[in-house]
Amino acid sequence: MDRRNEEESLASAEFAAQSFYDWGRLALYERVTGPAERVKQRELAVMNEVLRQRIDRGLRCENMIDVGTCTGRYLRWAYDRGFIRLCGIDHSADAIVYCRMNLPFSCDLRV
């Protein structure tokens, strides 16, 4: 990929990320069905399997950092499974505000 195409691709990806992270789209993402919901379910299945493997090996699971937390879906998953220290990081201040307003527990949230 030449330099111009690379810059255009990065600019396009940045625009897509900015437009995704408005308040309405964050709320919609939580309610989406169809193929996107199947992807989220597969992600959760992988997380459940990783957790099961760690527990089977006798490892404690108390802490979680969710990089690219978006709506806090995986922070909620970890909280529901007894994790104690949770941290969500996202480049979008809107996503962090969304998490603060919608997660029913306190955790460390940072931009």
QUINOR-V140353 format. One record per residue. PSI is psi as a letter, one per 30 degrees, with the letter a starting at -180 (999 if undefined). Layout:
BEGIN
psi-><PSI;PSI>
END
This chain:
BEGIN
psi-><k;l;e;e;e;e;e;e;e;e;e;e;e;e;e;e;e;e;f;e;g;l;e;e;e;e;e;e;e;f;f;k;a;b;e;e;e;e;e;e;e;e;e;e;e;e;e;e;e;e;e;e;e;e;e;f;g;g;k;k;j;f;k;k;k;j;k;h;f;c;g;g;e;f;e;e;e;e;e;f;g;g;k;e;j;k;k;k;k;k;f;j;e;e;e;e;e;e;e;e;f;f;k;g;l;k;l;j;k;k;999>
END
